[in-house]
């Protein structure tokens, strides 16, 4: 019995990560990225202190709206500052931080479930 979730061809699937790069739906990206179900964008955030609402403007403006934002913090988990978490919540976006590898894996699972998810991934 096949148990691998079927993901539509037009979806952005994270295939690999590491050494400052990501491979997403057959395309290589260098540096940090924002991944949405329908597109991937270069993201000029190199570490958690660089994170701000301005850096997440594409997530807030996304259509359809993002319900869940996964933040890949790099090699180790870091906490999201309370005011930033609250600002995202005010836009109807739930947020979870984890190391970048865990964020990549979790994004793919939620994508397979057709959730309105995005991932903000700091490159390792």
N, C-alpha and C positions, 0 to 999 in steps of 0.2 A: 504494500500500500504506500503510495506517495504521500509524504507529509510536508514537503517543502511548499511554503506558501507561494501562490502565484501572484506576481506583481506585474501590473500592466507595463508594456514596453515603453510607454512615454513617461515613466516615473524615474526619478533620480535615486538610484540605489548606490549606497556607499560600498564599494568593492574592496578597497584596501586603504590603509593609512600608515604613516610612519615617515621618519627622516624628512620632515618638513613638507610632505606631499600627501595628496589624497588621489584616489582613482574612483571616479563617480560616473556610473553608467558609461564606461568605456573611455572617459576623458580624464587626462591627468591635470591636476591643479597643484601649484606650488604655493605654500603659505596657507594661512587661515581662510576658511570659507563659511558662507551661509548656504545651507542646503534646504530647499523647499521641495515639495513633491514634484513640481514642474520645472524647476531651474536651480542652478547653482551659481553663486556669485562670489568673486574674490572679496575678502573681508580684511580690512586693515587693522585688525586687532592681534597683537602678538602675545599679550599676557592679560590676566584678569584685571590689573589696575587700569588697563586701557578701555575696559568695558564701561559703556555709558548708554543712556537712552539714544543719543545721537548715533552711536555705533549700531544700535538696534532699530533704527528708523525703518529699514526695509522690512523688518519683521512686523512692526506695528502697522505699516501701510499695506501689508500683503492682502491680496484678494484671491481666493476666499480667505477670511481671517484665520490666523494661526490660533489654535486652542492650546497647544503644548509646545513649549520651547525647551529644547535640550541644549544645555551649554556644556560643551566639552572644554574643560579648564586647562588642558595640557596633560602633562604626565601625572599630576596629582589633583585630587579633588580640592576645590576651594569654595568657600561660601560666597554666595551672592549678597552684596550689601542690602540691608533691609529696605532702604528707600528705593533702590532699583527694582527689587522684587515687588514692592508695593505699586510702583509706577506701571510695571507690566500687568499686574493684577487689575489695575484700573482700566486697562485696555482689553480686559477679558482674556489675558494670556497667562496660563499657568506655566511655571518655570521649574526646572530641575537641573541642578549642576552635578556633574560627575567627571571622571577623567575622560579624555577624548576618545579612547578606545571603547569604553562603556557607552558613551553617547552615540558613537557610530553604530554599534550593535543595536542599541535601544531604538534609535531612529528607524533602522530597517524593519524591526519588528512592528513598530507602530505604523509605518508606511504600509506594510503588508495587511494590517488591520483596517486600512483606509481611514486612518485618523488624520486630522488636520494638524500635522506636526511640522516643525522646522528644527534644524540643528545649527547652532552657532559653534563652529569647531575651531579651536585654537590648535594650530599645527604643533606637532611634537618636535 
